[in-house]
Amino acid sequence: MSAEQKQKHGDFKHLLDEGLEQGGYIRAAPQGLAKETFVRDEPKYRNQLGLLEVNGKSYFHPGVGYVFNWRMIVSMVDQST
């Protein structure tokens, strides 16, 4: 995704959802339901685990998308082996 496509969080989530669907990683979100994208709640879960860098009160960084806390991710993987 280009930086221009990562300017608005809503647009980013839709494009991410489309890309994951086209790649065969997820199925399409059902139409007409409250949950418009499958990735809607993912940042909340990842933040609760300390896996995302927060941008003020948001998980989204304009022009970048989501920024992962790789030190935390690596430490979790190291502890599980």
mmCIF file of the N, C-alpha and C atoms, coordinates in Angstrom:
data_MODEL
# 
_entry.id   MODEL 
# 
loop_
_atom_site.group_PDB 
_atom_site.id 
_atom_site.type_symbol 
_atom_site.label_atom_id 
_atom_site.label_alt_id 
_atom_site.label_comp_id 
_atom_site.label_asym_id 
_atom_site.label_entity_id 
_atom_site.label_seq_id 
_atom_site.pdbx_PDB_ins_code 
_atom_site.Cartn_x 
_atom_site.Cartn_y 
_atom_site.Cartn_z 
_atom_site.occupancy 
_atom_site.B_iso_or_equiv 
_atom_site.pdbx_formal_charge 
_atom_site.auth_seq_id 
_atom_site.auth_comp_id 
_atom_site.auth_asym_id 
_atom_site.auth_atom_id 
_atom_site.pdbx_PDB_model_num 
ATOM 1   N N  . MET A 1 1  ? 0.834   -1.174  0.000  1.00 0.00 ? 1  MET A N  1 
ATOM 2   C CA . MET A 1 1  ? 0.000   0.000   0.000  1.00 0.00 ? 1  MET A CA 1 
ATOM 3   C C  . MET A 1 1  ? 0.889   1.250   0.000  1.00 0.00 ? 1  MET A C  1 
ATOM 4   N N  . SER A 1 2  ? 0.519   2.213   -0.761 1.00 0.00 ? 2  SER A N  1 
ATOM 5   C CA . SER A 1 2  ? 1.303   3.453   -0.806 1.00 0.00 ? 2  SER A CA 1 
ATOM 6   C C  . SER A 1 2  ? 0.992   4.324   0.415  1.00 0.00 ? 2  SER A C  1 
ATOM 7   N N  . ALA A 1 3  ? 1.880   5.265   0.703  1.00 0.00 ? 3  ALA A N  1 
ATOM 8   C CA . ALA A 1 3  ? 1.675   6.189   1.822  1.00 0.00 ? 3  ALA A CA 1 
ATOM 9   C C  . ALA A 1 3  ? 0.386   6.984   1.644  1.00 0.00 ? 3  ALA A C  1 
ATOM 10  N N  . GLU A 1 4  ? 0.046   7.304   0.394  1.00 0.00 ? 4  GLU A N  1 
ATOM 11  C CA . GLU A 1 4  ? -1.186  8.054   0.129  1.00 0.00 ? 4  GLU A CA 1 
ATOM 12  C C  . GLU A 1 4  ? -2.432  7.250   0.527  1.00 0.00 ? 4  GLU A C  1 
ATOM 13  N N  . GLN A 1 5  ? -2.362  5.940   0.387  1.00 0.00 ? 5  GLN A N  1 
ATOM 14  C CA . GLN A 1 5  ? -3.490  5.088   0.745  1.00 0.00 ? 5  GLN A CA 1 
ATOM 15  C C  . GLN A 1 5  ? -3.587  4.869   2.252  1.00 0.00 ? 5  GLN A C  1 
ATOM 16  N N  . LYS A 1 6  ? -2.595  5.346   2.984  1.00 0.00 ? 6  LYS A N  1 
ATOM 17  C CA . LYS A 1 6  ? -2.562  5.160   4.437  1.00 0.00 ? 6  LYS A CA 1 
ATOM 18  C C  . LYS A 1 6  ? -2.811  6.463   5.192  1.00 0.00 ? 6  LYS A C  1 
ATOM 19  N N  . GLN A 1 7  ? -3.528  7.404   4.585  1.00 0.00 ? 7  GLN A N  1 
ATOM 20  C CA . GLN A 1 7  ? -3.755  8.685   5.235  1.00 0.00 ? 7  GLN A CA 1 
ATOM 21  C C  . GLN A 1 7  ? -4.954  8.667   6.187  1.00 0.00 ? 7  GLN A C  1 
ATOM 22  N N  . LYS A 1 8  ? -5.977  7.902   5.866  1.00 0.00 ? 8  LYS A N  1 
ATOM 23  C CA . LYS A 1 8  ? -7.190  7.837   6.689  1.00 0.00 ? 8  LYS A CA 1 
ATOM 24  C C  . LYS A 1 8  ? -7.365  6.417   7.207  1.00 0.00 ? 8  LYS A C  1 
ATOM 25  N N  . HIS A 1 9  ? -7.637  6.308   8.498  1.00 0.00 ? 9  HIS A N  1 
ATOM 26  C CA . HIS A 1 9  ? -7.723  4.999   9.133  1.00 0.00 ? 9  HIS A CA 1 
ATOM 27  C C  . HIS A 1 9  ? -8.816  4.120   8.510  1.00 0.00 ? 9  HIS A C  1 
ATOM 28  N N  . GLY A 1 10 ? -9.984  4.683   8.257  1.00 0.00 ? 10 GLY A N  1 
ATOM 29  C CA . GLY A 1 10 ? -11.073 3.907   7.658  1.00 0.00 ? 10 GLY A CA 1 
ATOM 30  C C  . GLY A 1 10 ? -10.709 3.358   6.299  1.00 0.00 ? 10 GLY A C  1 
ATOM 31  N N  . ASP A 1 11 ? -10.107 4.186   5.454  1.00 0.00 ? 11 ASP A N  1 
ATOM 32  C CA . ASP A 1 11 ? -9.675  3.741   4.122  1.00 0.00 ? 11 ASP A CA 1 
ATOM 33  C C  . ASP A 1 11 ? -8.607  2.651   4.243  1.00 0.00 ? 11 ASP A C  1 
ATOM 34  N N  . PHE A 1 12 ? -7.681  2.845   5.179  1.00 0.00 ? 12 PHE A N  1 
ATOM 35  C CA . PHE A 1 12 ? -6.611  1.878   5.388  1.00 0.00 ? 12 PHE A CA 1 
ATOM 36  C C  . PHE A 1 12 ? -7.181  0.512   5.783  1.00 0.00 ? 12 PHE A C  1 
ATOM 37  N N  . LYS A 1 13 ? -8.138  0.500   6.722  1.00 0.00 ? 13 LYS A N  1 
ATOM 38  C CA . LYS A 1 13 ? -8.725  -0.768  7.167  1.00 0.00 ? 13 LYS A CA 1 
ATOM 39  C C  . LYS A 1 13 ? -9.424  -1.486  6.022  1.00 0.00 ? 13 LYS A C  1 
ATOM 40  N N  . HIS A 1 14 ? -10.133 -0.736  5.184  1.00 0.00 ? 14 HIS A N  1 
ATOM 41  C CA . HIS A 1 14 ? -10.817 -1.355  4.045  1.00 0.00 ? 14 HIS A CA 1 
ATOM 42  C C  . HIS A 1 14 ? -9.819  -1.928  3.043  1.00 0.00 ? 14 HIS A C  1 
ATOM 43  N N  . LEU A 1 15 ? -8.764  -1.183  2.744  1.00 0.00 ? 15 LEU A N  1 
ATOM 44  C CA . LEU A 1 15 ? -7.755  -1.677  1.809  1.00 0.00 ? 15 LEU A CA 1 
ATOM 45  C C  . LEU A 1 15 ? -7.007  -2.881  2.375  1.00 0.00 ? 15 LEU A C  1 
ATOM 46  N N  . LEU A 1 16 ? -6.717  -2.855  3.665  1.00 0.00 ? 16 LEU A N  1 
ATOM 47  C CA . LEU A 1 16 ? -6.061  -3.984  4.310  1.00 0.00 ? 16 LEU A CA 1 
ATOM 48  C C  . LEU A 1 16 ? -6.962  -5.217  4.251  1.00 0.00 ? 16 LEU A C  1 
ATOM 49  N N  . ASP A 1 17 ? -8.234  -5.029  4.562  1.00 0.00 ? 17 ASP A N  1 
ATOM 50  C CA . ASP A 1 17 ? -9.210  -6.115  4.493  1.00 0.00 ? 17 ASP A CA 1 
ATOM 51  C C  . ASP A 1 17 ? -9.264  -6.700  3.074  1.00 0.00 ? 17 ASP A C  1 
ATOM 52  N N  . GLU A 1 18 ? -9.348  -5.823  2.068  1.00 0.00 ? 18 GLU A N  1 
ATOM 53  C CA . GLU A 1 18 ? -9.402  -6.269  0.668  1.00 0.00 ? 18 GLU A CA 1 
ATOM 54  C C  . GLU A 1 18 ? -8.142  -7.054  0.291  1.00 0.00 ? 18 GLU A C  1 
ATOM 55  N N  . GLY A 1 19 ? -6.977  -6.550  0.679  1.00 0.00 ? 19 GLY A N  1 
ATOM 56  C CA . GLY A 1 19 ? -5.723  -7.218  0.367  1.00 0.00 ? 19 GLY A CA 1 
ATOM 57  C C  . GLY A 1 19 ? -5.615  -8.589  1.015  1.00 0.00 ? 19 GLY A C  1 
ATOM 58  N N  . LEU A 1 20 ? -6.033  -8.687  2.276  1.00 0.00 ? 20 LEU A N  1 
ATOM 59  C CA . LEU A 1 20 ? -6.000  -9.978  2.970  1.00 0.00 ? 20 LEU A CA 1 
ATOM 60  C C  . LEU A 1 20 ? -6.993  -10.960 2.355  1.00 0.00 ? 20 LEU A C  1 
ATOM 61  N N  . GLU A 1 21 ? -8.144  -10.438 1.934  1.00 0.00 ? 21 GLU A N  1 
ATOM 62  C CA . GLU A 1 21 ? -9.146  -11.284 1.273  1.00 0.00 ? 21 GLU A CA 1 
ATOM 63  C C  . GLU A 1 21 ? -8.620  -11.776 -0.082 1.00 0.00 ? 21 GLU A C  1 
ATOM 64  N N  . GLN A 1 22 ? -8.081  -10.874 -0.882 1.00 0.00 ? 22 GLN A N  1 
ATOM 65  C CA . GLN A 1 22 ? -7.558  -11.252 -2.201 1.00 0.00 ? 22 GLN A CA 1 
ATOM 66  C C  . GLN A 1 22 ? -6.390  -12.226 -2.097 1.00 0.00 ? 22 GLN A C  1 
ATOM 67  N N  . GLY A 1 23 ? -5.607  -12.113 -1.016 1.00 0.00 ? 23 GLY A N  1 
ATOM 68  C CA . GLY A 1 23 ? -4.491  -13.023 -0.813 1.00 0.00 ? 23 GLY A CA 1 
ATOM 69  C C  . GLY A 1 23 ? -4.916  -14.380 -0.256 1.00 0.00 ? 23 GLY A C  1 
ATOM 70  N N  . GLY A 1 24 ? -6.200  -14.500 0.071  1.00 0.00 ? 24 GLY A N  1 
ATOM 71  C CA . GLY A 1 24 ? -6.713  -15.763 0.595  1.00 0.00 ? 24 GLY A CA 1 
ATOM 72  C C  . GLY A 1 24 ? -6.479  -15.958 2.088  1.00 0.00 ? 24 GLY A C  1 
ATOM 73  N N  . TYR A 1 25 ? -6.144  -14.894 2.805  1.00 0.00 ? 25 TYR A N  1 
ATOM 74  C CA . TYR A 1 25 ? -5.873  -15.009 4.233  1.00 0.00 ? 25 TYR A CA 1 
ATOM 75  C C  . TYR A 1 25 ? -7.141  -14.925 5.080  1.00 0.00 ? 25 TYR A C  1 
ATOM 76  N N  . ILE A 1 26 ? -8.135  -14.174 4.604  1.00 0.00 ? 26 ILE A N  1 
ATOM 77  C CA . ILE A 1 26 ? -9.414  -14.053 5.302  1.00 0.00 ? 26 ILE A CA 1 
ATOM 78  C C  . ILE A 1 26 ? -10.527 -14.148 4.270  1.00 0.00 ? 26 ILE A C  1 
ATOM 79  N N  . ARG A 1 27 ? -11.752 -14.378 4.754  1.00 0.00 ? 27 ARG A N  1 
ATOM 80  C CA . ARG A 1 27 ? -12.897 -14.365 3.837  1.00 0.00 ? 27 ARG A CA 1 
ATOM 81  C C  . ARG A 1 27 ? -13.515 -12.971 3.859  1.00 0.00 ? 27 ARG A C  1 
ATOM 82  N N  . ALA A 1 28 ? -14.390 -12.696 2.942  1.00 0.00 ? 28 ALA A N  1 
ATOM 83  C CA . ALA A 1 28 ? -15.020 -11.380 2.847  1.00 0.00 ? 28 ALA A CA 1 
ATOM 84  C C  . ALA A 1 28 ? -15.918 -11.138 4.051  1.00 0.00 ? 28 ALA A C  1 
ATOM 85  N N  . ALA A 1 29 ? -15.930 -9.912  4.529  1.00 0.00 ? 29 ALA A N  1 
ATOM 86  C CA . ALA A 1 29 ? -16.823 -9.543  5.629  1.00 0.00 ? 29 ALA A CA 1 
ATOM 87  C C  . ALA A 1 29 ? -18.255 -9.586  5.131  1.00 0.00 ? 29 ALA A C  1 
ATOM 88  N N  . PRO A 1 30 ? -19.167 -10.183 5.900  1.00 0.00 ? 30 PRO A N  1 
ATOM 89  C CA . PRO A 1 30 ? -20.572 -10.238 5.474  1.00 0.00 ? 30 PRO A CA 1 
ATOM 90  C C  . PRO A 1 30 ? -21.142 -8.832  5.298  1.00 0.00 ? 30 PRO A C  1 
ATOM 91  N N  . GLN A 1 31 ? -21.884 -8.636  4.247  1.00 0.00 ? 31 GLN A N  1 
ATOM 92  C CA . GLN A 1 31 ? -22.471 -7.328  3.964  1.00 0.00 ? 31 GLN A CA 1 
ATOM 93  C C  . GLN A 1 31 ? -23.701 -7.092  4.850  1.00 0.00 ? 31 GLN A C  1 
ATOM 94  N N  . GLY A 1 32 ? -23.901 -5.850  5.262  1.00 0.00 ? 32 GLY A N  1 
ATOM 95  C CA . GLY A 1 32 ? -25.080 -5.474  6.015  1.00 0.00 ? 32 GLY A CA 1 
ATOM 96  C C  . GLY A 1 32 ? -24.993 -5.718  7.507  1.00 0.00 ? 32 GLY A C  1 
ATOM 97  N N  . LEU A 1 33 ? -23.861 -6.158  8.008  1.00 0.00 ? 33 LEU A N  1 
ATOM 98  C CA . LEU A 1 33 ? -23.699 -6.379  9.437  1.00 0.00 ? 33 LEU A CA 1 
ATOM 99  C C  . LEU A 1 33 ? -22.938 -5.224  10.054 1.00 0.00 ? 33 LEU A C  1 
ATOM 100 N N  . ALA A 1 34 ? -22.965 -5.130  11.372 1.00 0.00 ? 34 ALA A N  1 
ATOM 101 C CA . ALA A 1 34 ? -22.317 -4.020  12.073 1.00 0.00 ? 34 ALA A CA 1 
ATOM 102 C C  . ALA A 1 34 ? -20.809 -4.000  11.860 1.00 0.00 ? 34 ALA A C  1 
ATOM 103 N N  . LYS A 1 35 ? -20.216 -5.163  11.708 1.00 0.00 ? 35 LYS A N  1 
ATOM 104 C CA . LYS A 1 35 ? -18.765 -5.245  11.539 1.00 0.00 ? 35 LYS A CA 1 
ATOM 105 C C  . LYS A 1 35 ? -18.433 -5.090  10.061 1.00 0.00 ? 35 LYS A C  1 
ATOM 106 N N  . GLU A 1 36 ? -17.981 -3.909  9.659  1.00 0.00 ? 36 GLU A N  1 
ATOM 107 C CA . GLU A 1 36 ? -17.754 -3.640  8.241  1.00 0.00 ? 36 GLU A CA 1 
ATOM 108 C C  . GLU A 1 36 ? -16.460 -4.235  7.705  1.00 0.00 ? 36 GLU A C  1 
ATOM 109 N N  . THR A 1 37 ? -15.466 -4.471  8.583  1.00 0.00 ? 37 THR A N  1 
ATOM 110 C CA . THR A 1 37 ? -14.225 -5.125  8.166  1.00 0.00 ? 37 THR A CA 1 
ATOM 111 C C  . THR A 1 37 ? -13.835 -6.153  9.225  1.00 0.00 ? 37 THR A C  1 
ATOM 112 N N  . PHE A 1 38 ? -13.153 -7.194  8.809  1.00 0.00 ? 38 PHE A N  1 
ATOM 113 C CA . PHE A 1 38 ? -12.694 -8.199  9.761  1.00 0.00 ? 38 PHE A CA 1 
ATOM 114 C C  . PHE A 1 38 ? -11.559 -7.679  10.636 1.00 0.00 ? 38 PHE A C  1 
ATOM 115 N N  . VAL A 1 39 ? -10.795 -6.727  10.152 1.00 0.00 ? 39 VAL A N  1 
ATOM 116 C CA . VAL A 1 39 ? -9.657  -6.223  10.923 1.00 0.00 ? 39 VAL A CA 1 
ATOM 117 C C  . VAL A 1 39 ? -10.052 -5.108  11.887 1.00 0.00 ? 39 VAL A C  1 
ATOM 118 N N  . ARG A 1 40 ? -11.334 -4.818  12.004 1.00 0.00 ? 40 ARG A N  1 
ATOM 119 C CA . ARG A 1 40 ? -11.814 -3.713  12.839 1.00 0.00 ? 40 ARG A CA 1 
ATOM 120 C C  . ARG A 1 40 ? -11.298 -3.787  14.273 1.00 0.00 ? 40 ARG A C  1 
ATOM 121 N N  . ASP A 1 41 ? -11.366 -4.935  14.908 1.00 0.00 ? 41 ASP A N  1 
ATOM 122 C CA . ASP A 1 41 ? -10.992 -5.066  16.316 1.00 0.00 ? 41 ASP A CA 1 
ATOM 123 C C  . ASP A 1 41 ? -9.552  -5.506  16.543 1.00 0.00 ? 41 ASP A C  1 
ATOM 124 N N  . GLU A 1 42 ? -8.853  -5.888  15.493 1.00 0.00 ? 42 GLU A N  1 
ATOM 125 C CA . GLU A 1 42 ? -7.494  -6.401  15.642 1.00 0.00 ? 42 GLU A CA 1 
ATOM 126 C C  . GLU A 1 42 ? -6.542  -5.419  16.342 1.00 0.00 ? 42 GLU A C  1 
ATOM 127 N N  . PRO A 1 43 ? -6.548  -4.123  15.999 1.00 0.00 ? 43 PRO A N  1 
ATOM 128 C CA . PRO A 1 43 ? -5.627  -3.213  16.694 1.00 0.00 ? 43 PRO A CA 1 
ATOM 129 C C  . PRO A 1 43 ? -5.878  -3.168  18.207 1.00 0.00 ? 43 PRO A C  1 
ATOM 130 N N  . LYS A 1 44 ? -7.132  -3.259  18.629 1.00 0.00 ? 44 LYS A N  1 
ATOM 131 C CA . LYS A 1 44 ? -7.437  -3.238  20.063 1.00 0.00 ? 44 LYS A CA 1 
ATOM 132 C C  . LYS A 1 44 ? -6.803  -4.436  20.759 1.00 0.00 ? 44 LYS A C  1 
ATOM 133 N N  . TYR A 1 45 ? -6.940  -5.607  20.166 1.00 0.00 ? 45 TYR A N  1 
ATOM 134 C CA . TYR A 1 45 ? -6.363  -6.822  20.754 1.00 0.00 ? 45 TYR A CA 1 
ATOM 135 C C  . TYR A 1 45 ? -4.847  -6.739  20.801 1.00 0.00 ? 45 TYR A C  1 
ATOM 136 N N  . ARG A 1 46 ? -4.259  -6.302  19.714 1.00 0.00 ? 46 ARG A N  1 
ATOM 137 C CA . ARG A 1 46 ? -2.798  -6.210  19.666 1.00 0.00 ? 46 ARG A CA 1 
ATOM 138 C C  . ARG A 1 46 ? -2.271  -5.158  20.644 1.00 0.00 ? 46 ARG A C  1 
ATOM 139 N N  . ASN A 1 47 ? -3.002  -4.068  20.817 1.00 0.00 ? 47 ASN A N  1 
ATOM 140 C CA . ASN A 1 47 ? -2.593  -3.051  21.774 1.00 0.00 ? 47 ASN A CA 1 
ATOM 141 C C  . ASN A 1 47 ? -2.670  -3.591  23.200 1.00 0.00 ? 47 ASN A C  1 
ATOM 142 N N  . GLN A 1 48 ? -3.693  -4.365  23.514 1.00 0.00 ? 48 GLN A N  1 
ATOM 143 C CA . GLN A 1 48 ? -3.810  -4.936  24.858 1.00 0.00 ? 48 GLN A CA 1 
ATOM 144 C C  . GLN A 1 48 ? -2.639  -5.848  25.184 1.00 0.00 ? 48 GLN A C  1 
ATOM 145 N N  . LEU A 1 49 ? -2.059  -6.457  24.176 1.00 0.00 ? 49 LEU A N  1 
ATOM 146 C CA . LEU A 1 49 ? -0.887  -7.311  24.364 1.00 0.00 ? 49 LEU A CA 1 
ATOM 147 C C  . LEU A 1 49 ? 0.426   -6.517  24.307 1.00 0.00 ? 49 LEU A C  1 
ATOM 148 N N  . GLY A 1 50 ? 0.330   -5.197  24.049 1.00 0.00 ? 50 GLY A N  1 
ATOM 149 C CA . GLY A 1 50 ? 1.522   -4.361  23.959 1.00 0.00 ? 50 GLY A CA 1 
ATOM 150 C C  . GLY A 1 50 ? 2.263   -4.509  22.645 1.00 0.00 ? 50 GLY A C  1 
ATOM 151 N N  . LEU A 1 51 ? 1.554   -4.952  21.595 1.00 0.00 ? 51 LEU A N  1 
ATOM 152 C CA . LEU A 1 51 ? 2.208   -5.229  20.323 1.00 0.00 ? 51 LEU A CA 1 
ATOM 153 C C  . LEU A 1 51 ? 2.167   -4.068  19.333 1.00 0.00 ? 51 LEU A C  1 
ATOM 154 N N  . LEU A 1 52 ? 1.449   -2.994  19.666 1.00 0.00 ? 52 LEU A N  1 
ATOM 155 C CA . LEU A 1 52 ? 1.366   -1.835  18.773 1.00 0.00 ? 52 LEU A CA 1 
ATOM 156 C C  . LEU A 1 52 ? 1.897   -0.583  19.456 1.00 0.00 ? 52 LEU A C  1 
ATOM 157 N N  . GLU A 1 53 ? 2.524   0.258   18.672 1.00 0.00 ? 53 GLU A N  1 
ATOM 158 C CA . GLU A 1 53 ? 2.929   1.584   19.144 1.00 0.00 ? 53 GLU A CA 1 
ATOM 159 C C  . GLU A 1 53 ? 1.730   2.509   18.975 1.00 0.00 ? 53 GLU A C  1 
ATOM 160 N N  . VAL A 1 54 ? 1.396   3.248   20.015 1.00 0.00 ? 54 VAL A N  1 
ATOM 161 C CA . VAL A 1 54 ? 0.229   4.129   19.995 1.00 0.00 ? 54 VAL A CA 1 
ATOM 162 C C  . VAL A 1 54 ? 0.638   5.505   19.484 1.00 0.00 ? 54 VAL A C  1 
ATOM 163 N N  . ASN A 1 55 ? -0.259  6.121   18.712 1.00 0.00 ? 55 ASN A N  1 
ATOM 164 C CA . ASN A 1 55 ? -0.071  7.463   18.182 1.00 0.00 ? 55 ASN A CA 1 
ATOM 165 C C  . ASN A 1 55 ? -1.112  8.349   18.850 1.00 0.00 ? 55 ASN A C  1 
ATOM 166 N N  . GLY A 1 56 ? -0.779  8.902   20.013 1.00 0.00 ? 56 GLY A N  1 
ATOM 167 C CA . GLY A 1 56 ? -1.768  9.656   20.784 1.00 0.00 ? 56 GLY A CA 1 
ATOM 168 C C  . GLY A 1 56 ? -2.800  8.695   21.340 1.00 0.00 ? 56 GLY A C  1 
ATOM 169 N N  . LYS A 1 57 ? -4.062  8.851   20.906 1.00 0.00 ? 57 LYS A N  1 
ATOM 170 C CA . LYS A 1 57 ? -5.128  7.952   21.333 1.00 0.00 ? 57 LYS A CA 1 
ATOM 171 C C  . LYS A 1 57 ? -5.495  6.951   20.249 1.00 0.00 ? 57 LYS A C  1 
ATOM 172 N N  . SER A 1 58 ? -4.695  6.880   19.209 1.00 0.00 ? 58 SER A N  1 
ATOM 173 C CA . SER A 1 58 ? -4.995  6.027   18.068 1.00 0.00 ? 58 SER A CA 1 
ATOM 174 C C  . SER A 1 58 ? -3.898  4.990   17.864 1.00 0.00 ? 58 SER A C  1 
ATOM 175 N N  . TYR A 1 59 ? -4.256  3.893   17.233 1.00 0.00 ? 59 TYR A N  1 
ATOM 176 C CA . TYR A 1 59 ? -3.276  2.870   16.857 1.00 0.00 ? 59 TYR A CA 1 
ATOM 177 C C  . TYR A 1 59 ? -2.756  3.136   15.446 1.00 0.00 ? 59 TYR A C  1 
ATOM 178 N N  . PHE A 1 60 ? -3.414  4.018   14.735 1.00 0.00 ? 60 PHE A N  1 
ATOM 179 C CA . PHE A 1 60 ? -3.110  4.303   13.338 1.00 0.00 ? 60 PHE A CA 1 
ATOM 180 C C  . PHE A 1 60 ? -2.125  5.462   13.229 1.00 0.00 ? 60 PHE A C  1 
ATOM 181 N N  . HIS A 1 61 ? -1.128  5.299   12.377 1.00 0.00 ? 61 HIS A N  1 
ATOM 182 C CA . HIS A 1 61 ? -0.136  6.339   12.104 1.00 0.00 ? 61 HIS A CA 1 
ATOM 183 C C  . HIS A 1 61 ? -0.318  6.763   10.645 1.00 0.00 ? 61 HIS A C  1 
ATOM 184 N N  . PRO A 1 62 ? -0.840  7.982   10.391 1.00 0.00 ? 62 PRO A N  1 
ATOM 185 C CA . PRO A 1 62 ? -1.064  8.420   9.017  1.00 0.00 ? 62 PRO A CA 1 
ATOM 186 C C  . PRO A 1 62 ? 0.197   8.296   8.158  1.00 0.00 ? 62 PRO A C  1 
ATOM 187 N N  . GLY A 1 63 ? 0.010   7.771   6.962  1.00 0.00 ? 63 GLY A N  1 
ATOM 188 C CA . GLY A 1 63 ? 1.108   7.583   6.032  1.00 0.00 ? 63 GLY A CA 1 
ATOM 189 C C  . GLY A 1 63 ? 1.896   6.299   6.260  1.00 0.00 ? 63 GLY A C  1 
ATOM 190 N N  . VAL A 1 64 ? 1.663   5.635   7.404  1.00 0.00 ? 64 VAL A N  1 
ATOM 191 C CA . VAL A 1 64 ? 2.403   4.425   7.760  1.00 0.00 ? 64 VAL A CA 1 
ATOM 192 C C  . VAL A 1 64 ? 1.467   3.232   7.935  1.00 0.00 ? 64 VAL A C  1 
ATOM 193 N N  . GLY A 1 65 ? 0.410   3.417   8.706  1.00 0.00 ? 65 GLY A N  1 
ATOM 194 C CA . GLY A 1 65 ? -0.506  2.327   9.045  1.00 0.00 ? 65 GLY A CA 1 
ATOM 195 C C  . GLY A 1 65 ? -0.331  1.973   10.505 1.00 0.00 ? 65 GLY A C  1 
ATOM 196 N N  . TYR A 1 66 ? -0.187  0.688   10.822 1.00 0.00 ? 66 TYR A N  1 
ATOM 197 C CA . TYR A 1 66 ? 0.052   0.237   12.186 1.00 0.00 ? 66 TYR A CA 1 
ATOM 198 C C  . TYR A 1 66 ? 1.551   0.043   12.382 1.00 0.00 ? 66 TYR A C  1 
ATOM 199 N N  . VAL A 1 67 ? 2.052   0.460   13.536 1.00 0.00 ? 67 VAL A N  1 
ATOM 200 C CA . VAL A 1 67 ? 3.466   0.311   13.856 1.00 0.00 ? 67 VAL A CA 1 
ATOM 201 C C  . VAL A 1 67 ? 3.573   -0.712  14.983 1.00 0.00 ? 67 VAL A C  1 
ATOM 202 N N  . PHE A 1 68 ? 4.241   -1.809  14.699 1.00 0.00 ? 68 PHE A N  1 
ATOM 203 C CA . PHE A 1 68 ? 4.350   -2.893  15.669 1.00 0.00 ? 68 PHE A CA 1 
ATOM 204 C C  . PHE A 1 68 ? 5.531   -2.686  16.607 1.00 0.00 ? 68 PHE A C  1 
ATOM 205 N N  . ASN A 1 69 ? 5.356   -3.101  17.854 1.00 0.00 ? 69 ASN A N  1 
ATOM 206 C CA . ASN A 1 69 ? 6.388   -3.060  18.872 1.00 0.00 ? 69 ASN A CA 1 
ATOM 207 C C  . ASN A 1 69 ? 7.170   -4.368  18.769 1.00 0.00 ? 69 ASN A C  1 
ATOM 208 N N  . TRP A 1 70 ? 8.194   -4.368  17.927 1.00 0.00 ? 70 TRP A N  1 
ATOM 209 C CA . TRP A 1 70 ? 8.929   -5.589  17.629 1.00 0.00 ? 70 TRP A CA 1 
ATOM 210 C C  . TRP A 1 70 ? 9.698   -6.122  18.826 1.00 0.00 ? 70 TRP A C  1 
ATOM 211 N N  . ARG A 1 71 ? 10.132  -5.263  19.725 1.00 0.00 ? 71 ARG A N  1 
ATOM 212 C CA . ARG A 1 71 ? 10.812  -5.756  20.932 1.00 0.00 ? 71 ARG A CA 1 
ATOM 213 C C  . ARG A 1 71 ? 9.876   -6.637  21.748 1.00 0.00 ? 71 ARG A C  1 
ATOM 214 N N  . MET A 1 72 ? 8.633   -6.215  21.897 1.00 0.00 ? 72 MET A N  1 
ATOM 215 C CA . MET A 1 72 ? 7.651   -6.998  22.661 1.00 0.00 ? 72 MET A CA 1 
ATOM 216 C C  . MET A 1 72 ? 7.340   -8.304  21.928 1.00 0.00 ? 72 MET A C  1 
ATOM 217 N N  . ILE A 1 73 ? 7.186   -8.222  20.620 1.00 0.00 ? 73 ILE A N  1 
ATOM 218 C CA . ILE A 1 73 ? 6.876   -9.423  19.831 1.00 0.00 ? 73 ILE A CA 1 
ATOM 219 C C  . ILE A 1 73 ? 8.006   -10.448 19.966 1.00 0.00 ? 73 ILE A C  1 
ATOM 220 N N  . VAL A 1 74 ? 9.253   -9.990  19.810 1.00 0.00 ? 74 VAL A N  1 
ATOM 221 C CA . VAL A 1 74 ? 10.394  -10.893 19.912 1.00 0.00 ? 74 VAL A CA 1 
ATOM 222 C C  . VAL A 1 74 ? 10.500  -11.466 21.316 1.00 0.00 ? 74 VAL A C  1 
ATOM 223 N N  . SER A 1 75 ? 10.263  -10.645 22.340 1.00 0.00 ? 75 SER A N  1 
ATOM 224 C CA . SER A 1 75 ? 10.357  -11.162 23.704 1.00 0.00 ? 75 SER A CA 1 
ATOM 225 C C  . SER A 1 75 ? 9.282   -12.198 23.980 1.00 0.00 ? 75 SER A C  1 
ATOM 226 N N  . MET A 1 76 ? 8.092   -12.028 23.397 1.00 0.00 ? 76 MET A N  1 
ATOM 227 C CA . MET A 1 76 ? 7.029   -13.030 23.568 1.00 0.00 ? 76 MET A CA 1 
ATOM 228 C C  . MET A 1 76 ? 7.394   -14.333 22.863 1.00 0.00 ? 76 MET A C  1 
ATOM 229 N N  . VAL A 1 77 ? 7.986   -14.227 21.682 1.00 0.00 ? 77 VAL A N  1 
ATOM 230 C CA . VAL A 1 77 ? 8.383   -15.426 20.941 1.00 0.00 ? 77 VAL A CA 1 
ATOM 231 C C  . VAL A 1 77 ? 9.513   -16.135 21.684 1.00 0.00 ? 77 VAL A C  1 
ATOM 232 N N  . ASP A 1 78 ? 10.481  -15.378 22.198 1.00 0.00 ? 78 ASP A N  1 
ATOM 233 C CA . ASP A 1 78 ? 11.601  -15.965 22.933 1.00 0.00 ? 78 ASP A CA 1 
ATOM 234 C C  . ASP A 1 78 ? 11.119  -16.707 24.179 1.00 0.00 ? 78 ASP A C  1 
ATOM 235 N N  . GLN A 1 79 ? 10.105  -16.188 24.846 1.00 0.00 ? 79 GLN A N  1 
ATOM 236 C CA . GLN A 1 79 ? 9.584   -16.819 26.060 1.00 0.00 ? 79 GLN A CA 1 
ATOM 237 C C  . GLN A 1 79 ? 8.816   -18.107 25.752 1.00 0.00 ? 79 GLN A C  1 
ATOM 238 N N  . SER A 1 80 ? 8.291   -18.214 24.533 1.00 0.00 ? 80 SER A N  1 
ATOM 239 C CA . SER A 1 80 ? 7.479   -19.380 24.206 1.00 0.00 ? 80 SER A CA 1 
ATOM 240 C C  . SER A 1 80 ? 8.307   -20.564 23.698 1.00 0.00 ? 80 SER A C  1 
ATOM 241 N N  . THR A 1 81 ? 9.605   -20.336 23.454 1.00 0.00 ? 81 THR A N  1 
ATOM 242 C CA . THR A 1 81 ? 10.427  -21.443 22.928 1.00 0.00 ? 81 THR A CA 1 
ATOM 243 C C  . THR A 1 81 ? 11.254  -22.092 24.007 1.00 0.00 ? 81 THR A C  1 
# 
